[in-house]
Amino acid sequence: MVRDVTRQNSILDVILTNDPNTVYDVSVCTPIGRSDHCRVNVTVVLELDSLDSTLNIVHNTSHTTRKCYRWSGADYDGMANQLANYDWSHVYCKLNS
């Protein structure tokens, strides 16, 4: 989805999605502030019903409840390890075909 370089001569900033039909207008722009990575702008179009179920939003007459994640308690080392050990070759093969 990101086809232009985002840092030096490499594409390091990517967009991960399980539904590529919802992602439009991907563009690489100038960095913000002193960042050495370019900014990636994207438009994501979701259906409201789909978004509600993804965010676990329950509508009723008195109030709306939503799930809130505690990002400060996330296992970032575990996520980095999972991504580093993932076999990405099939993803890149699809991009080149």
Buried (B, 14 or more C-beta within 10 A) or exposed (E): BBEEEBEEEEBEBEEEEEEEEEBEEBEBEEEEEEEEEBEBEEEEEEEEEEEBEEEEEEEEEEEEEEEEEEEEEEEEEEEEEEEEEEEEEEEEEEEEE
